[in-house]
Amino acid sequence: DTWEAHPEFFGDFRVLPALVSGLGESYAELAELNMEIMKAQGSQVLPLLKEGFDPAGKKEMARRVEVIDAIAGAGEEAWYLAQLPEANKDVRAPLIYTLRYSEGNFSRLKELCQKEKGECQEQAVMAMVCLTGPEAAAYTRTLAEEKPGVVLRALEKSDNPLHGDLIAGLMGGQLDKIFGKEAPNWSTTIWQEMEMLLRASTGRDSFSE
């Protein structure tokens, strides 16, 4: 209620450290609210978020990465890369996603897509899908064959215009799954995948035949 009524209170230097500490709150909704408040403060909170940062820490440190990313974006790329080698899986996942800003990270992301597991692999694929270079576009097509579910989720969240043809091709394959037999196959999995493709296709063009 205070945040909605008096957002200016939260820019006070006496309040900001409490917000940083609150990113470790066990009540997830409160921790997420603290994240949104921190993001609204802008670059003045970056030193506080970096102070005492532990890449081997837990969810609080992962949330710090997300806030820094939301505020600074590519401007903190050197810091993200410096934290990655010592990061555990909780902190590693959002750090991997920050690699989406530079085509120079293609080789690193390709390796991470191949070697990481679980959420870290998902974030590596998400970052790869965001890259706009031809190498990344070609490798995304390869990933779509190897890890179709992960790529579908990544395409749904990305607005990269390079993947219009890929989405069109995947949608054609999905229609084959549905109508390739005498009776339409509307299994839950197939329909969920089609829904993701429909959402991913919004605002994209395809020039494939």
C-alpha positions as CSV (number, residue, x, y, z in Angstrom):
1,D,0.0,0.0,0.0
2,T,2.8,2.4,0.8
3,W,4.5,1.7,-2.5
4,E,1.3,2.6,-4.3
5,A,0.6,5.7,-2.2
6,H,4.1,7.1,-1.7
7,P,6.6,5.6,-4.2
8,E,9.0,8.5,-3.4
9,F,9.7,7.0,0.0
10,F,11.5,4.1,-1.5
11,G,14.3,6.2,-3.0
12,D,15.5,7.2,0.4
13,F,19.1,6.0,1.1
14,R,17.9,4.6,4.5
15,V,15.3,2.4,2.8
16,L,17.2,1.1,-0.2
17,P,19.4,-1.4,1.8
18,A,16.3,-2.9,3.3
19,L,14.9,-3.5,-0.2
20,V,18.1,-5.2,-1.2
21,S,17.9,-7.5,1.9
22,G,14.2,-8.1,1.1
23,L,15.2,-9.8,-2.2
24,G,15.9,-12.8,0.0
25,E,12.4,-12.8,1.5
26,S,11.0,-16.3,1.8
27,Y,7.5,-15.0,0.9
28,A,7.9,-14.9,-2.9
29,E,5.3,-12.3,-3.6
30,L,7.0,-9.8,-1.3
31,A,10.5,-10.6,-2.8
32,E,9.1,-10.0,-6.3
33,L,7.5,-6.7,-5.1
34,N,10.9,-5.6,-3.8
35,M,12.4,-6.4,-7.2
36,E,9.9,-4.2,-8.9
37,I,10.5,-1.3,-6.5
38,M,14.3,-1.7,-7.0
39,K,13.9,-1.6,-10.8
40,A,12.0,1.6,-10.5
41,Q,14.9,3.3,-8.6
42,G,17.2,3.1,-11.7
43,S,20.9,3.1,-11.7
44,Q,21.4,4.6,-8.3
45,V,20.8,1.2,-6.7
46,L,23.4,-0.7,-8.8
47,P,26.2,-0.2,-6.3
48,L,24.0,-1.6,-3.5
49,L,23.1,-4.6,-5.6
50,K,26.7,-5.4,-6.4
51,E,27.9,-4.8,-2.8
52,G,28.4,-8.2,-1.1
53,F,27.2,-10.0,-4.2
54,D,27.9,-13.8,-4.0
55,P,27.6,-15.7,-7.2
56,A,27.5,-18.9,-5.2
57,G,24.5,-17.6,-3.2
58,K,20.9,-18.5,-3.4
59,K,17.7,-16.9,-4.7
60,E,18.4,-13.5,-3.3
61,M,21.5,-13.3,-5.5
62,A,19.6,-14.5,-8.5
63,R,17.1,-11.7,-8.0
64,R,19.9,-9.2,-7.7
65,V,21.1,-10.3,-11.2
66,E,17.6,-9.9,-12.6
67,V,17.3,-6.4,-11.2
68,I,20.7,-5.3,-12.5
69,D,19.8,-6.8,-15.9
70,A,16.5,-4.9,-16.0
71,I,18.1,-1.6,-15.0
72,A,21.5,-1.7,-16.8
73,G,21.0,-4.3,-19.6
74,A,24.1,-4.6,-21.8
75,G,25.9,-1.9,-19.8
76,E,26.9,-4.4,-17.2
77,E,28.1,-7.2,-19.5
78,A,31.6,-7.3,-18.1
79,W,30.2,-7.7,-14.6
80,Y,27.9,-10.5,-15.7
81,L,30.7,-12.4,-17.3
82,A,32.9,-12.0,-14.3
83,Q,30.3,-13.6,-12.0
84,L,29.5,-16.5,-14.3
85,P,32.5,-18.9,-13.5
86,E,31.7,-19.1,-9.8
87,A,27.9,-19.0,-10.1
88,N,25.8,-21.9,-8.8
89,K,22.7,-23.1,-10.7
90,D,20.3,-20.6,-9.1
91,V,22.4,-17.6,-9.9
92,R,23.8,-19.1,-13.1
93,A,20.5,-19.2,-14.9
94,P,19.8,-15.4,-14.9
95,L,23.5,-14.7,-15.6
96,I,23.4,-17.0,-18.7
97,Y,20.4,-15.1,-20.0
98,T,22.3,-11.8,-19.9
99,L,24.6,-13.2,-22.6
100,R,21.8,-12.3,-25.1
101,Y,23.1,-8.8,-25.7
102,S,26.2,-9.5,-27.7
103,E,26.9,-11.6,-30.9
104,G,30.4,-12.1,-29.4
105,N,28.8,-14.5,-27.0
106,F,27.6,-16.9,-29.7
107,S,30.3,-19.5,-29.1
108,R,29.9,-19.4,-25.4
109,L,26.1,-19.7,-25.6
110,K,26.4,-22.6,-28.1
111,E,28.5,-24.5,-25.6
112,L,26.1,-23.7,-22.8
113,C,23.2,-24.9,-24.9
114,Q,24.9,-28.2,-25.3
115,K,26.3,-28.7,-21.7
116,E,23.8,-27.1,-19.3
117,K,20.8,-28.8,-17.8
118,G,17.4,-27.7,-16.7
119,E,16.7,-24.0,-16.1
120,C,20.3,-23.1,-17.1
121,Q,19.9,-24.8,-20.5
122,E,16.5,-23.1,-20.9
123,Q,18.1,-19.7,-20.3
124,A,21.0,-20.5,-22.7
125,V,18.5,-21.3,-25.5
126,M,16.5,-18.2,-24.6
127,A,19.6,-16.1,-25.0
128,M,20.6,-17.8,-28.2
129,V,17.2,-17.1,-29.7
130,C,17.6,-13.4,-28.9
131,L,20.9,-13.1,-30.9
132,T,20.4,-11.5,-34.3
133,G,23.4,-12.8,-36.2
134,P,23.3,-15.4,-39.0
135,E,25.3,-18.0,-37.0
136,A,22.8,-17.8,-34.1
137,A,19.8,-18.0,-36.5
138,A,21.3,-21.2,-38.1
139,Y,22.1,-22.8,-34.8
140,T,18.6,-22.0,-33.5
141,R,17.3,-24.2,-36.3
142,T,19.5,-27.0,-35.2
143,L,18.3,-26.6,-31.6
144,A,14.7,-26.7,-32.8
145,E,15.4,-30.3,-34.1
146,E,17.3,-31.4,-31.0
147,K,15.3,-29.7,-28.3
148,P,12.0,-28.7,-29.8
149,G,10.2,-28.1,-26.5
150,V,12.8,-25.7,-25.2
151,V,13.0,-23.8,-28.4
152,L,9.3,-23.4,-28.6
153,R,9.2,-21.8,-25.2
154,A,12.1,-19.6,-26.1
155,L,10.5,-18.5,-29.4
156,E,7.3,-17.7,-27.6
157,K,9.1,-15.2,-25.3
158,S,11.4,-13.7,-27.9
159,D,10.5,-11.0,-30.4
160,N,13.5,-11.6,-32.7
161,P,12.2,-11.1,-36.3
162,L,14.8,-13.5,-37.7
163,H,12.8,-16.5,-36.7
164,G,9.7,-16.0,-38.8
165,D,10.6,-18.7,-41.3
166,L,11.5,-21.1,-38.5
167,I,8.2,-20.6,-36.8
168,A,6.3,-21.1,-40.1
169,G,8.2,-24.3,-40.7
170,L,7.5,-25.6,-37.1
171,M,3.8,-24.7,-37.5
172,G,3.6,-26.7,-40.8
173,G,5.1,-29.7,-39.0
174,Q,2.6,-29.2,-36.2
175,L,-0.3,-29.2,-38.6
176,D,1.0,-32.4,-40.1
177,K,0.8,-33.9,-36.6
178,I,-2.7,-32.8,-36.2
179,F,-4.2,-33.6,-39.6
180,G,-1.7,-36.3,-40.8
181,K,-4.1,-39.1,-39.9
182,E,-7.7,-39.8,-40.8
183,A,-9.0,-38.1,-37.6
184,P,-7.5,-34.8,-36.2
185,N,-5.1,-35.4,-33.4
186,W,-5.8,-32.8,-30.7
187,S,-3.8,-34.3,-27.9
188,T,-3.1,-31.9,-25.0
189,T,0.7,-31.8,-25.9
190,I,0.1,-31.1,-29.5
191,W,-2.4,-28.3,-28.8
192,Q,-0.2,-26.7,-26.2
193,E,2.7,-26.6,-28.7
194,M,0.4,-25.1,-31.3
195,E,-0.7,-22.4,-28.9
196,M,3.0,-21.5,-28.2
197,L,3.6,-21.3,-32.0
198,L,0.6,-19.1,-32.5
199,R,1.8,-16.7,-29.8
200,A,5.3,-16.8,-31.2
201,S,4.1,-15.9,-34.7
202,T,2.5,-12.7,-33.6
203,G,4.1,-9.7,-35.4
204,R,6.5,-11.9,-37.4
205,D,6.8,-12.4,-41.2
206,S,7.8,-15.5,-43.1
207,F,9.0,-15.6,-46.7
208,S,9.5,-19.3,-46.9
209,E,7.6,-21.2,-49.6
